[in-house]
Amino acid sequence: MELVLITALGVGGATVIGAVIGFIFKKMSHRFSDIVLSFAAGVMLAAAVLGLVIPSLEYGGKFGLIVTVAGIFAGAVCLNLIDKLVPHLHKLVGKDIETHNNANLGKVLLFVTAIAIHNLPEGIAAGVGFGSGDTSQALLIAGGIALQNIPEGMVIIAPMLAAGVKPGKTFVCAMLTGVVEVIGTLIGYFAVSVASVILPFALAFAGGTMLYVISDEMIPETHAHGSERGATYALLVGFCIMLISDVLLG
């Protein structure tokens, strides 16, 4: 349990690390952020397939394939519905934000809420990984999600500062989005631990949420600023590093 808690704090804390980097480097180039985010996408892709989808098939038994496919689509549809209710980061960044206090506060609350809501399923994915009992795979999944949280934490700082939010409040808001991920990790872990029968579906569901985030948000964002080739190779590097890690640790 101690390892799960430490990992949960690490996954959530990665957003805070990204926020600190965002404060230090307020004017990062699109190319740099695209390369970092693509690398994180590759890591998450490998973590989703190797750490969640394949174990779902293995734990599913006779109906493993049906349960896994159903879980993947359930996870994707869940995030799709969330997207319709609350647009995520790449749909909010860059919009004009008024500087009047009331309007400014409303925009910032929407901004932070959107990130927090989308962080919850990612945290659950990390927790479900630990619920499977395979610690090495669970750490790889958590590492992939944490790595993705760093660039996300980096890019939320500038829009909030531009909106007139004080640095202290901006940092607190970034930290709160990480706290949501800690809560999600604990929810995922305890849910699977209490009802192990749902493990195959839960693993596939978590994998589906990660695959959705990669395809719907991360890849389009990294291919939107003219750095497609570099982003593609960065994704492959991230994927291969996780593949090598899985083989060496397995």
C-alpha positions in Angstrom: 0.0 0.0 0.0 2.9 2.3 0.8 4.2 1.9 -2.8 0.8 2.7 -4.2 0.5 5.9 -2.2 4.0 7.0 -3.1 3.4 6.3 -6.7 0.0 8.2 -6.6 1.9 11.2 -5.1 4.5 10.9 -7.8 1.9 10.8 -10.6 0.1 13.8 -9.2 3.4 15.5 -8.4 4.5 15.3 -12.0 2.0 18.0 -12.8 3.5 20.2 -10.2 7.0 19.6 -11.6 5.7 20.6 -15.0 4.2 23.7 -13.5 7.5 24.7 -12.0 9.2 24.2 -15.3 6.5 26.3 -16.9 7.3 29.2 -14.5 11.0 29.0 -15.3 10.6 28.7 -19.1 7.5 30.8 -19.9 8.4 31.1 -23.6 9.0 27.6 -24.7 8.9 26.9 -28.4 6.1 24.9 -29.9 8.7 22.5 -31.4 10.2 21.7 -28.0 6.9 21.2 -26.3 5.7 19.0 -29.2 8.7 16.8 -29.0 8.3 16.3 -25.2 4.6 15.7 -25.5 5.1 13.2 -28.4 7.7 11.3 -26.3 5.2 11.1 -23.5 2.6 9.9 -26.0 4.9 7.1 -27.0 5.5 6.1 -23.4 1.8 6.1 -22.7 1.0 4.1 -25.8 3.4 1.4 -24.7 2.1 1.5 -21.2 -1.5 1.2 -22.3 -0.8 -1.8 -24.6 1.8 -3.7 -22.6 0.6 -2.8 -19.1 -3.2 -2.7 -19.5 -4.6 -4.2 -22.7 -2.4 -7.4 -22.9 -2.8 -8.2 -19.1 -6.6 -7.7 -19.6 -6.6 -10.4 -22.2 -4.5 -12.7 -20.0 -6.8 -12.2 -16.9 -10.0 -12.4 -18.9 -10.0 -16.2 -19.4 -12.5 -17.7 -21.7 -14.2 -14.4 -22.6 -11.0 -12.4 -22.4 -11.1 -11.0 -25.9 -14.8 -9.9 -25.6 -14.2 -8.3 -22.2 -11.0 -6.5 -23.4 -12.6 -5.1 -26.5 -15.7 -4.0 -24.6 -13.5 -2.4 -21.9 -11.4 -0.5 -24.4 -14.4 1.0 -26.1 -16.1 1.8 -22.8 -13.1 3.7 -21.6 -12.9 5.7 -24.9 -16.7 6.5 -24.9 -16.4 7.6 -21.3 -13.8 10.2 -22.1 -15.6 11.1 -25.3 -18.7 12.0 -23.2 -16.5 14.0 -20.8 -15.0 15.9 -23.7 -18.5 16.9 -24.8 -19.3 18.3 -21.3 -15.9 19.8 -20.6 -13.4 20.6 -23.4 -9.8 19.6 -22.6 -6.6 21.5 -22.6 -5.9 21.9 -26.4 -9.4 23.2 -26.9 -9.0 25.9 -24.2 -5.4 27.1 -24.7 -5.2 30.0 -27.0 -8.7 31.3 -26.6 -9.0 34.9 -25.7 -9.4 35.4 -22.0 -10.9 38.6 -20.8 -9.0 40.5 -18.1 -12.1 41.6 -16.2 -12.1 40.0 -12.7 -15.4 38.0 -12.9 -14.9 36.8 -16.5 -11.3 36.0 -15.8 -12.2 33.9 -12.7 -14.8 32.0 -14.7 -12.3 31.2 -17.5 -9.7 30.0 -15.1 -12.2 27.8 -13.2 -13.2 26.2 -16.5 -9.6 25.8 -17.5 -8.6 24.1 -14.2 -11.8 22.0 -14.0 -11.3 20.7 -17.5 -7.8 19.5 -16.7 -8.8 18.1 -13.4 -11.7 16.1 -14.8 -9.5 14.6 -17.5 -6.8 13.7 -15.0 -9.2 11.5 -12.9 -9.4 8.6 -15.5 -5.6 8.8 -15.9 -5.1 8.4 -12.2 -7.6 5.5 -12.1 -5.6 3.8 -14.9 -2.5 4.0 -12.7 -4.3 2.6 -9.7 -5.9 -0.3 -11.7 -2.4 -1.3 -12.8 -1.4 -1.8 -9.2 -4.6 -3.7 -8.6 -3.4 -6.4 -11.0 -0.6 -7.3 -8.7 2.1 -6.9 -11.3 4.2 -4.1 -9.6 6.7 -3.7 -12.5 3.9 -3.2 -15.1 2.1 -0.9 -12.7 5.2 1.3 -12.2 5.6 1.5 -16.0 2.0 2.6 -16.4 2.3 5.2 -13.7 5.6 6.4 -15.1 4.1 6.9 -18.5 1.2 8.9 -17.1 3.5 10.9 -14.9 5.7 11.7 -17.9 2.6 13.0 -19.8 1.7 15.1 -16.8 4.9 17.1 -16.9 4.3 18.8 -20.3 0.7 19.3 -19.4 1.8 21.1 -16.2 4.2 23.2 -18.3 1.6 24.4 -20.8 -1.1 25.4 -18.3 1.0 28.1 -16.6 1.3 30.6 -19.4 -2.4 31.0 -20.2 -3.3 31.4 -16.5 -0.6 34.1 -16.0 -1.7 35.8 -19.2 -5.3 35.8 -17.8 -4.0 37.9 -14.9 -4.0 35.2 -12.2 -1.3 35.7 -9.6 1.6 33.3 -9.7 0.8 31.9 -6.3 -2.8 31.1 -7.2 -1.6 29.7 -10.6 0.7 27.3 -8.8 -2.1 26.2 -6.4 -4.5 25.6 -9.3 -1.8 23.4 -11.1 -1.2 21.5 -7.8 -5.0 20.8 -7.4 -5.1 19.2 -10.8 -2.4 16.8 -9.6 -4.3 16.1 -6.4 -7.2 14.9 -8.5 -4.9 12.4 -10.1 -3.7 11.1 -6.7 -7.4 10.5 -5.8 -8.0 8.7 -9.1 -5.0 6.4 -8.5 -6.3 5.4 -5.0 -9.9 4.9 -6.4 -8.6 2.6 -9.2 -6.4 0.6 -6.8 -9.1 0.0 -4.1 -11.9 -0.7 -6.7 -9.9 -3.5 -8.2 -8.6 -4.8 -4.9 -12.1 -5.0 -3.4 -13.7 -6.6 -6.5 -11.0 -8.6 -8.4 -13.6 -10.0 -10.7 -13.8 -6.7 -12.5 -10.0 -6.6 -13.1 -9.9 -7.7 -16.8 -12.6 -5.1 -17.7 -11.0 -2.4 -15.5 -7.6 -2.9 -17.1 -9.1 -2.7 -20.6 -11.2 0.4 -19.6 -8.1 2.1 -18.3 -6.2 1.2 -21.5 -9.1 2.6 -23.6 -9.0 5.9 -21.7 -5.2 6.2 -22.3 -5.5 5.3 -26.0 -8.3 7.9 -26.4 -6.1 10.6 -24.8 -3.2 9.7 -27.1 -5.2 9.7 -30.3 -7.7 12.5 -29.6 -5.5 15.0 -27.8 -1.8 14.3 -27.7 -1.0 13.4 -31.3 -3.1 16.1 -32.9 -1.6 18.7 -30.6 2.0 17.7 -31.4 1.2 17.7 -35.2 -0.4 21.2 -35.2 2.7 23.4 -35.3 4.9 22.1 -38.2 6.9 19.6 -36.1 5.2 16.4 -37.4 8.4 14.5 -38.3 10.2 15.2 -35.1 7.1 14.4 -33.1 6.6 11.1 -34.9 10.2 10.0 -34.1 9.9 11.2 -30.5 6.8 9.0 -30.1 8.7 6.0 -31.5 11.6 6.7 -29.1 9.2 6.9 -26.1 7.4 3.7 -27.2 10.7 1.7 -27.7 12.1 2.9 -24.4 9.1 1.5 -22.6 9.3 -1.7 -24.7 12.9 -2.2 -23.7 12.1 -1.5 -20.0 9.3 -4.0 -20.1 11.5 -6.7 -21.5 14.4 -6.0 -19.0 12.0 -5.8 -16.0 9.8 -8.7 -17.2 
